[in-house]
Amino acid sequence: MNFDISGAKIFLKIPTGIPVLGDFLLSETLVVSWVVMLIITGLCIFLTRNLKVENIGKRQAIAELIVESANNLVRTNTGGNRFDKMIPFVAALFGTSIVSNLISLTGLRSPTADLSTEAAWAIVVFTMITANKIKAGGFLGYLKGFTTPIFIMTPFNILSEIATPISMACRHFGNILSGIVINGLIYAALALASSALLGLIPGAVGAFLSHIPILSVGLPAILSFYFDWFSGAMQAFIFTMLTIMYIANAAEG
């Protein structure tokens, strides 16, 4: 069995003619990202149809539960409703992250297994953090913050500022990609072991059974429960929590 961990497939390559931009690549990550957005959009439309004030149905109850959970998540971790304007962004970030992580259960490659996805999210979060810092203390105050507690710490403070989006992106990406790689390696190893063991059976029976990865049934499914379900949901939660805390702390000045 061949196991490829080279990255997302490239379906289409279009030269832009601009050296700085390079070629436009229609990758597997881009395609599945659009699938994720369509799933989330369709789910939102489905859950919010025919909303009522009284005698609500199960569908509306689920929608209200999701909204209430997002409200509580932000308000509990920011100490009030000062950051209510951040709730839609946080909900969208968490929803996109968890659907992207769990979509690997369908056989599609998770967009979060591509560093460019998390890097884009981290840049958006970093921009929001910086904007809140400038809003809280002014642009000069923001620059002055790099010199605290003493001027000699300026280079280290700048590195620490840059490290924020990098660490957020790499943490999420590393955990998702490692799960995919470990699952794939174990599945491939069990398939080879199955072929070798069953191939010891003499005659046509052994030749036939050696092509069936019997040992690959069971264990990969158990590991998938951890790497896809538990780890995927946990990484989405951690990334969202870090976003809330960083932005809230930036606004406090």
KEVO-900481 format. One record per residue: residue in three letters; z, x, y of N, C-alpha, C, O in turn. Coordinates in pm, whole numbers, padded with zeros to 5 digits, always signed. Example, Ala and Ser with C-alpha at 12.3 -4.5 7.8 and 13.67 -1.06 7.14 Angstrom:
REM KEVO-900481
Ala+00780+01319-00569+00780+01230-00450+00780+01320-00330+00846+01424-00332/Ser+00708+01285-00225+00714+01367-00106+00787+01290+00003+00804+01341+00114/
//
This chain:
REM KEVO-900481
Met+00000+00085-00120+00000+00000+00000+00000+00088+00125+00079+00182+00134/Asn-00088+00059+00221-00092+00132+00346-00004+00062+00448-00005-00060+00461/Phe+00074+00142+00520+00164+00087+00621+00135+00154+00754+00154+00275+00769/Asp+00089+00077+00850+00046+00130+00979+00151+00102+01085+00187-00013+01109/Ile+00201+00209+01150+00298+00192+01258+00242+00254+01387+00317+00298+01474/Ser+00110+00258+01396+00046+00322+01511+00057+00241+01638+00031+00293+01747/Gly+00095+00113+01630+00110+00031+01749+00023-00093+01745-00036-00126+01642/Ala+00016-00160+01859-00061-00285+01866-00211-00259+01851-00262-00157+01899/Lys-00279-00349+01786-00423-00337+01769-00495-00364+01901-00449-00443+01983/Ile-00607-00297+01919-00692-00318+02037-00813-00399+01995-00896-00351+01916/Phe-00826-00522+02046-00935-00610+02007-01060-00589+02093-01173-00607+02047/Leu-01038-00551+02219-01151-00538+02312-01118-00433+02416-01006-00425+02465/Lys-01218-00351+02448-01200-00246+02547-01312-00257+02650-01429-00241+02617/Ile-01274-00283+02775-01373-00303+02882-01352-00197+02989-01246-00194+03051/Pro-01450-00109+03011-01437-00007+03117-01434-00073+03256-01516-00159+03286/Thr-01338-00033+03338-01328-00087+03474-01406-00005+03575-01438-00054+03684/Gly-01438+00119+03539-01509+00205+03634-01418+00266+03739-01465+00338+03827/Ile-01289+00238+03729-01192+00291+03825-01101+00389+03750-01021+00347+03666/Pro-01111+00519+03780-01034+00619+03704-00884+00594+03704-00818+00619+03603/Val-00831+00546+03815-00686+00525+03825-00640+00414+03730-00535+00425+03667/Leu-00720+00308+03722-00683+00194+03639-00717+00215+03491-00652+00157+03404/Gly-00818+00296+03465-00858+00317+03327-00935+00197+03273-00995+00122+03350/Asp-00933+00179+03142-01004+00068+03078-00912-00053+03063-00791-00039+03048/Phe-00973-00171+03067-00899-00293+03037-00895-00311+02886-00999-00317+02820/Leu-00775-00320+02831-00757-00332+02687-00703-00469+02652-00596-00509+02697/Leu-00778-00541+02570-00729-00668+02518-00657-00636+02387-00719-00628+02281/Ser-00527-00617+02398-00448-00572+02283-00381-00689+02213-00378-00802+02263/Glu-00327-00660+02095-00252-00759+02019-00129-00805+02098-00091-00922+02092/Thr-00068-00711+02170+00048-00746+02253+00012-00849+02358+00087-00944+02380/Leu-00102-00829+02424-00144-00922+02529-00174-01060+02472-00136-01162+02531/Val-00242-01064+02359-00277-01192+02297-00153-01269+02254-00140-01388+02281/Val-00061-01200+02185+00060-01267+02137+00150-01306+02254+00221-01407+02246/Ser+00148-01229+02362+00226-01265+02482+00178-01398+02538+00260-01480+02580/Trp+00048-01420+02539-00006-01548+02585+00031-01660+02488+00057-01773+02530/Val+00035-01628+02359+00078-01728+02260+00224-01767+02287+00259-01885+02282/Val+00308-01667+02316+00449-01693+02348+00460-01783+02471+00538-01878+02471/Met+00383-01753+02574+00388-01834+02697+00341-01977+02671+00396-02072+02728/Leu+00241-01992+02587+00193-02127+02553+00298-02204+02474+00316-02324+02495/Ile+00367-02136+02383+00474-02200+02305+00585-02248+02397+00631-02361+02384/Ile+00628-02162+02490+00737-02198+02581+00695-02310+02674+00772-02403+02699/Thr+00572-02302+02726+00521-02407+02814+00513-02540+02742+00554-02644+02794/Gly+00458-02536+02619+00449-02660+02541+00585-02718+02508+00603-02840+02510/Leu+00682-02630+02477+00817-02677+02446+00882-02740+02569+00950-02842+02557/Cys+00861-02680+02686+00917-02736+02810+00858-02873+02840+00930-02965+02879/Ile+00727-02886+02823+00661-03015+02847+00711-03120+02749+00736-03234+02786/Phe+00726-03079+02623+00771-03172+02519+00914-03221+02547+00942-03340+02533/Leu+01003-03129+02585+01143-03165+02604+01169-03244+02733+01269-03315+02742/Thr+01081-03233+02830+01107-03296+02960+01021-03420+02984+01014-03469+03097/Arg+00957-03470+02883+00877-03593+02900+00968-03716+02901+01064-03725+02824/Asn+00935-03810+02989+01004-03940+02995+01156-03925+03008+01232-03982+02930/Leu+01199-03847+03106+01342-03828+03127+01406-03956+03178+01345-04032+03254/Lys+01530-03980+03134+01602-04102+03171+01739-04065+03228+01790-03956+03204/Val+01795-04159+03303+01930-04141+03357+02034-04189+03255+02140-04129+03242/Glu+02002-04296+03185+02092-04352+03085+02020-04366+02952+01897-04366+02945/Asn+02101-04376+02846+02046-04394+02710+01942-04287+02676+01831-04317+02632/Ile+01980-04163+02699+01887-04054+02674+01870-04033+02524+01958-04064+02444/Gly+01755-03979+02487+01728-03951+02346+01768-03809+02309+01817-03733+02392/Lys+01746-03774+02183+01783-03642+02134+01703-03533+02204+01756-03425+02232/Arg+01577-03561+02233+01493-03462+02298+01547-03426+02436+01556-03308+02470/Gln+01584-03527+02514+01640-03501+02646+01777-03436+02636+01813-03354+02720/Ala+01853-03471+02534+01984-03411+02514+01972-03260+02489+02053-03182+02539/Ile+01871-03222+02412+01847-03080+02387+01808-03008+02516+01854-02897+02543/Ala+01721-03073+02595+01679-03015+02723+01798-02996+02816+01811-02892+02880/Glu+01884-03096+02823+02002-03086+02910+02099-02981+02859+02164-02913+02939/Leu+02109-02966+02728+02197-02864+02670+02147-02724+02708+02227-02637+02740/Ile+02016-02704+02702+01958-02575+02739+01985-02543+02886+02024-02432+02920/Val+01964-02644+02973+01987-02624+03117+02133-02595+03144+02166-02506+03223/Glu+02221-02671+03079+02365-02652+03100+02411-02515+03050+02497-02452+03111/Ser+02354-02471+02939+02389-02339+02885+02346-02228+02981+02419-02131+03001/Ala+02226-02242+03039+02179-02143+03136+02268-02142+03260+02302-02036+03311/Asn+02306-02261+03307+02395-02270+03423+02528-02201+03395+02577-02123+03477/Asn+02587-02230+03280+02717-02173+03244+02709-02022+03226+02801-01950+03265/Leu+02600-01975+03167+02584-01831+03144+02587-01754+03275+02655-01652+03287/Val+02512-01803+03374+02505-01734+03503+02635-01752+03581+02690-01655+03634/Arg+02684-01875+03590+02802-01902+03672+02927-01837+03615+03013-01790+03691/Thr+02939-01834+03484+03057-01773+03422+03062-01623+03448+03170-01566+03467/Asn+02948-01559+03449+02943-01413+03463+02925-01367+03607+02922-01247+03633/Thr+02913-01460+03701+02903-01422+03842+03014-01484+03925+03020-01464+04046/Gly+03103-01560+03860+03219-01613+03929+03193-01726+04027+03258-01734+04131/Gly+03099-01811+03997+03072-01924+04086+02926-01962+04087+02850-01925+03998/Asn+02888-02036+04190+02750-02084+04198+02668-02011+04306+02565-02061+04350/Arg+02716-01892+04346+02642-01816+04447+02504-01774+04400+02412-01758+04480/Phe+02491-01758+04270+02366-01704+04215+02288-01811+04139+02212-01780+04046/Asp+02306-01938+04177+02234-02046+04110+02082-02030+04121+02008-02073+04033/Lys+02037-01968+04230+01892-01947+04248+01835-01853+04141+01714-01848+04120/Met+01924-01778+04075+01881-01684+03972+01868-01750+03835+01811-01691+03743/Ile+01921-01873+03820+01925-01939+03689+01785-01959+03628+01767-01927+03511/Pro+01686-02010+03703+01553-02026+03642+01495-01895+03592+01434-01890+03484/Phe+01513-01788+03669+01461-01658+03627+01530-01610+03499+01465-01562+03407/Val+01663-01623+03495+01740-01580+03378+01701-01661+03255+01683-01605+03147/Ala+01686-01792+03272+01647-01878+03160+01508-01842+03109+01484-01837+02988/Ala+01415-01816+03202+01279-01779+03163+01278-01643+03091+01207-01625+02993/Leu+01359-01549+03142+01367-01417+03081+01423-01425+02939+01368-01364+02847/Phe+01531-01500+02923+01592-01513+02790+01498-01586+02694+01482-01545+02579/Gly+01437-01694+02741+01347-01771+02656+01227-01688+02611+01190-01692+02494/Thr+01168-01614+02704+01053-01530+02670+01093-01420+02573+01019-01389+02479/Ser+01210-01362+02596+01256-01253+02511+01282-01301+02368+01237-01238+02273/Ile+01354-01412+02354+01392-01456+02219+01271-01509+02142+01262-01488+02021/Val+01179-01578+02209+01059-01626+02140+00971-01507+02100+00914-01506+01991/Ser+00960-01408+02189+00882-01288+02158+00941-01213+02040+00868-01161+01956/Asn+01074-01207+02034+01139-01137+01923+01122-01212+01790+01096-01150+01687/Leu+01137-01343+01794+01136-01422+01671+00995-01456+01622+00978-01502+01509/Ile+00895-01433+01705+00759-01470+01665+00709-01381+01550+00612-01415+01483/Ser+00777-01267+01529+00740-01180+01418+00763-01249+01283+00707-01207+01182/Leu+00846-01354+01282+00871-01429+01157+00745-01500+01109+00734-01532+00991/Thr+00651-01524+01199+00526-01591+01163+00420-01494+01114+00311-01536+01073/Gly+00450-01364+01119+00353-01264+01078+00282-01198+01195+00209-01100+01176/Leu+00303-01251+01316+00243-01190+01435+00329-01072+01480+00449-01068+01453/Arg+00268-00977+01547+00342-00861+01596+00413-00899+01725+00352-00949+01819/Ser+00542-00873+01729+00622-00910+01845+00577-00834+01970+00563-00712+01964/Pro+00555-00902+02083+00519-00831+02207+00628-00734+02252+00599-00636+02320/Thr+00752-00761+02214+00863-00674+02253+00869-00546+02169+00954-00461+02193/Ala+00779-00533+02072+00766-00408+01998+00674-00312+02071+00642-00204+02020/Asp+00629-00351+02190+00545-00269+02276+00625-00237+02402+00668-00329+02472/Leu+00644-00111+02432+00728-00069+02545+00677-00124+02677+00755-00143+02770/Ser+00547-00148+02688+00492-00197+02814+00550-00334+02852+00563-00365+02970/Thr+00583-00415+02751+00641-00547+02778+00777-00534+02843+00802-00592+02949/Glu+00867-00458+02779+01000-00441+02835+00997-00365+02967+01078-00391+03057/Ala+00902-00271+02980+00891-00195+03104+00857-00288+03221+00911-00273+03331/Ala+00769-00384+03197+00732-00480+03302+00853-00566+03340+00878-00589+03458/Trp+00928-00612+03239+01050-00691+03267+01150-00607+03346+01208-00656+03443/Ala+01169-00482+03305+01268-00395+03370+01230-00367+03515+01317-00357+03601/Ile+01101-00353+03542+01056-00328+03679+01087-00449+03767+01130-00433+03882/Val+01064-00570+03713+01095-00692+03789+01245-00699+03817+01286-00729+03929/Val+01327-00672+03714+01473-00675+03731+01517-00569+03831+01602-00595+03916/Phe+01461-00449+03821+01496-00340+03911+01460-00376+04055+01534-00343+04148/Thr+01347-00441+04073+01308-00484+04208+01408-00584+04264+01442-00578+04383/Met+01455-00677+04180+01554-00775+04224+01687-00709+04255+01755-00747+04351/Ile+01726-00609+04175+01850-00535+04200+01843-00464+04335+01935-00473+04416/Thr+01733-00394+04358+01715-00320+04483+01712-00414+04602+01771-00385+04706/Ala+01643-00527+04588+01635-00624+04698+01773-00678+04733+01803-00697+04851/Asn+01856-00704+04633+01991-00754+04659+02080-00648+04723+02164-00680+04806/Lys+02061-00522+04683+02138-00414+04745+02101-00400+04892+02189-00383+04977/Ile+01974-00406+04922+01929-00395+05062+01977-00515+05142+02018-00501+05257/Lys+01971-00633+05080+02017-00754+05148+02167-00748+05178+02212-00796+05282/Ala+02244-00689+05086+02390-00683+05102+02433-00580+05205+02524-00607+05284/Gly+02370-00463+05207+02415-00356+05296+02313-00304+05393+02339-00209+05467/Gly+02194-00366+05394+02088-00316+05481+02018-00197+05419+02069-00135+05326/Phe+01901-00164+05473+01822-00054+05416+01892+00080+05432+01893+00161+05340/Leu+01951+00102+05550+02024+00228+05572+02147+00236+05484+02182+00343+05434/Gly+02213+00123+05464+02328+00119+05375+02289+00149+05232+02363+00214+05158/Tyr+02172+00100+05192+02121+00127+05058+02097+00276+05038+02134+00333+04936/Leu+02035+00340+05138+02009+00483+05130+02140+00562+05134+02155+00663+05064/Lys+02234+00516+05215+02363+00585+05225+02440+00580+05094+02518+00670+05064/Gly+02417+00474+05016+02486+00460+04889+02457+00574+04792+02537+00602+04703/Phe+02342+00639+04809+02308+00750+04721+02391+00874+04750+02397+00965+04667/Thr+02456+00879+04866+02534+00997+04906+02682+00984+04871+02760+01077+04895/Thr+02721+00870+04813+02863+00850+04780+02892+00898+04638+02803+00889+04553/Pro+03010+00949+04609+03122+00966+04702+03109+01089+04792+03173+01096+04897/Ile+03024+01187+04751+02997+01304+04835+02847+01330+04834+02777+01288+04742/Phe+02800+01399+04934+02657+01419+04953+02593+01492+04835+02478+01466+04801/Ile+02668+01583+04773+02613+01663+04665+02576+01578+04543+02503+01623+04455/Met+02628+01456+04538+02599+01366+04425+02467+01291+04442+02428+01216+04352/Thr+02398+01310+04554+02275+01236+04582+02171+01245+04470+02120+01141+04427/Pro+02136+01366+04421+02035+01372+04314+02078+01296+04188+01996+01232+04123/Phe+02207+01303+04156+02257+01234+04036+02255+01082+04055+02225+01007+03962/Asn+02286+01038+04177+02283+00894+04206+02141+00841+04201+02118+00728+04156/Ile+02045+00921+04246+01904+00879+04240+01859+00870+04094+01791+00775+04056/Leu+01898+00969+04014+01864+00965+03871+01928+00845+03803+01866+00781+03718/Ser+02052+00814+03841+02121+00699+03784+02049+00569+03820+02040+00477+03739/Glu+01999+00562+03943+01926+00442+03986+01797+00426+03907+01764+00315+03864/Ile+01726+00535+03888+01600+00530+03812+01626+00500+03665+01545+00436+03598/Ala+01740+00548+03615+01772+00530+03472+01799+00385+03436+01787+00347+03319/Thr+01835+00303+03535+01868+00162+03506+01753+00087+03438+01772+00034+03329/Pro+01632+00081+03500+01524+00009+03432+01477+00078+03305+01437+00012+03209/Ile+01483+00213+03302+01438+00286+03184+01528+00255+03064+01480+00230+02954/Ser+01659+00258+03087+01753+00231+02977+01742+00087+02928+01750+00062+02808/Met+01724-00008+03021+01710-00148+02982+01587-00168+02895+01591-00236+02792/Ala+01475-00107+02938+01350-00124+02863+01357-00057+02727+01318-00117+02627/Cys+01406+00067+02723+01407+00143+02597+01506+00084+02496+01480+00087+02376/Arg+01618+00032+02544+01717-00028+02453+01656-00146+02377+01665-00154+02255/His+01594-00236+02452+01535-00355+02391+01419-00317+02300+01410-00363+02186/Phe+01331-00234+02351+01213-00193+02276+01251-00119+02148+01195-00147+02041/Gly+01346-00025+02158+01385+00054+02042+01441-00028+01929+01410-00005+01813/Asn+01525-00126+01963+01586-00210+01860+01483-00299+01791+01488-00315+01669/Ile+01392-00356+01867+01291-00444+01807+01193-00365+01722+01161-00405+01609/Leu+01144-00253+01776+01046-00173+01701+01108-00115+01575+01043-00112+01471/Ser+01233-00068+01584+01297-00010+01466+01311-00113+01355+01295-00080+01237/Gly+01341-00237+01392+01351-00343+01291+01218-00365+01220+01214-00381+01098/Ile+01110-00366+01297+00977-00386+01239+00942-00270+01147+00891-00291+01036/Val+00968-00148+01192+00935-00029+01112+01017-00024+00984+00963-00001+00876/Ile+01149-00047+00995+01235-00042+00876+01196-00149+00775+01187-00121+00655/Asn+01172-00271+00824+01130-00378+00734+00998-00344+00664+00983-00363+00544/Gly+00904-00291+00744+00774-00256+00687+00782-00145+00585+00715-00150+00482/Leu+00863-00043+00614+00878+00068+00520+00942+00023+00390+00899+00064+00282/Ile+01044-00061+00400+01111-00110+00278+01016-00196+00196+01012-00185+00074/Tyr+00940-00283+00264+00844-00369+00194+00738-00283+00124+00703-00309+00009/Ala+00689-00180+00194+00587-00093+00135+00644-00015+00017+00577+00001-00085/Ala+00769+00034+00032+00831+00110-00077+00853+00023-00200+00828+00067-00312/Leu+00899-00099-00180+00921-00190-00293+00790-00229-00360+00785-00246-00482/Ala+00684-00242-00281+00553-00274-00339+00504-00159-00427+00448-00181-00535/Leu+00525-00035-00380+00485+00081-00460+00569+00093-00586+00518+00124-00694/Ala+00700+00067-00572+00787+00073-00689+00750-00034-00791+00751-00010-00911/Ser+00716-00152-00741+00675-00261-00829+00547-00225-00905+00535-00250-01024/Ser+00454-00164-00832+00327-00125-00895+00350-00018-01002+00288-00020-01108/Ala+00440+00077-00970+00465+00186-01065+00536+00137-01190+00500+00174-01302/Leu+00638+00052-01173+00717+00004-01287+00635-00090-01376+00633-00075-01498/Leu+00569-00185-01312+00492-00282-01391+00367-00218-01452+00313-00267-01551/Gly+00323-00108-01391+00208-00038-01445+00238+00033-01576+00147+00073-01648/Leu+00369+00048-01608+00409+00110-01734+00385+00018-01853+00379+00063-01967/Ile+00371-00112-01825+00342-00207-01932+00200-00181-01983+00106-00180-01904/Pro+00184-00160-02110+00051-00125-02162-00048-00242-02158-00009-00359-02159/Gly-00172-00206-02154-00279-00305-02165-00311-00376-02035-00272-00334-01926/Ala-00386-00487-02052-00434-00563-01938-00322-00631-01862-00332-00654-01741/Val-00211-00663-01933-00097-00728-01868-00038-00636-01762-00010-00678-01650/Gly-00018-00509-01799+00037-00413-01704-00057-00389-01587-00012-00377-01473/Ala-00187-00382-01616-00285-00361-01510-00287-00478-01411-00306-00459-01291/Phe-00267-00598-01465-00267-00717-01379-00138-00725-01295-00143-00748-01174/Leu-00023-00707-01364+00105-00720-01294+00129-00610-01193+00202-00630-01096/Ser+00068-00492-01213+00089-00381-01121+00033-00409-00981+00068-00341-00885/His-00053-00509-00971-00110-00546-00840-00029-00656-00771-00064-00699-00661/Ile+00079-00701-00835+00163-00805-00776+00295-00742-00730+00371-00694-00814/Pro+00325-00741-00600+00448-00676-00550+00572-00762-00574+00632-00816-00481/Ile+00610-00775-00702+00721-00862-00739+00852-00817-00676+00931-00900-00631/Leu+00877-00686-00672+01002-00635-00616+01012-00656-00465+01120-00643-00407/Ser+00901-00688-00403+00903-00710-00258+00955-00847-00220+00972-00878-00102/Val+00980-00930-00321+01031-01064-00296+01183-01061-00295+01244-01011-00390/Gly+01244-01111-00191+01390-01120-00187+01452-01032-00082+01495-01080+00023/Leu+01458-00900-00108+01526-00808-00018+01465-00806+00122+01540-00813+00220/Pro+01333-00797+00137+01277-00800+00272+01313-00926+00349+01330-00922+00471/Ala+01326-01039+00277+01362-01164+00344+01505-01158+00397+01534-01208+00506/Ile+01595-01096+00319+01734-01081+00362+01741-00990+00484+01811-01021+00581/Leu+01669-00878+00480+01668-00786+00592+01605-00849+00715+01645-00824+00828/Ser+01503-00934+00690+01438-01002+00802+01535-01094+00874+01524-01112+00995/Phe+01630-01152+00802+01729-01239+00865+01809-01161+00968+01842-01213+01075/Tyr+01840-01034+00936+01914-00952+01032+01825-00902+01144+01854-00924+01262/Phe+01716-00834+01108+01633-00767+01208+01558-00866+01297+01540-00840+01416/Asp+01514-00978+01241+01437-01074+01319+01525-01178+01387+01512-01203+01507/Trp+01615-01239+01310+01697-01346+01366+01814-01293+01447+01824-01316+01567/Phe+01904-01221+01379+02026-01176+01446+01997-01073+01554+02037-01090+01669/Ser+01929-00966+01518+01903-00859+01614+01812-00908+01727+01832-00870+01842/Gly+01712-00991+01694+01622-01043+01797+01696-01127+01900+01675-01111+02020/Ala+01782-01217+01851+01860-01301+01943+01960-01218+02021+01981-01241+02140/Met+02023-01120+01955+02122-01035+02021+02059-00952+02132+02116-00940+02241/Gln+01942-00893+02107+01877-00810+02209+01833-00894+02328+01839-00848+02443/Ala+01788-01016+02302+01751-01106+02413+01874-01137+02498+01867-01139+02621/Phe+01987-01161+02432+02111-01191+02503+02160-01070+02584+02200-01084+02699/Ile+02156-00952+02523+02203-00831+02592+02117-00802+02714+02171-00771+02821/Phe+01985-00811+02700+01896-00784+02813+01923-00882+02926+01925-00844+03043/Thr+01944-01008+02892+01971-01110+02992+02106-01086+03060+02117-01099+03182/Met+02207-01052+02982+02340-01026+03038+02338-00906+03132+02399-00910+03239/Leu+02268-00800+03094+02257-00683+03181+02188-00720+03312+02226-00672+03419/Thr+02086-00805+03302+02016-00850+03422+02111-00923+03517+02114-00897+03637/Ile+02188-01015+03461+02284-01092+03544+02386-01000+03610+02412-01011+03730/Met+02443-00909+03531+02549-00824+03582+02497-00725+03687+02562-00704+03789/Tyr+02380-00666+03662+02325-00570+03758+02293-00638+03891+02325-00585+03997/Ile+02231-00755+03885+02194-00824+04009+02317-00873+04083+02323-00863+04206/Ala+02415-00925+04009+02537-00973+04073+02613-00858+04139+02662-00872+04251/Asn+02624-00746+04070+02693-00629+04127+02619-00575+04248+02682-00528+04344/Ala+02485-00580+04245+02408-00532+04360+02432-00618+04481+02441-00568+04593/Ala+02443-00749+04460+02465-00841+04572+02605-00825+04633+02626-00856+04750/Glu+02699-00775+04552+02835-00756+04603+02842-00634+04694+02938-00616+04769/Gly+02737-00552+04687+02733-00433+04771+02819-00323+04712+02828-00215+04770/
//
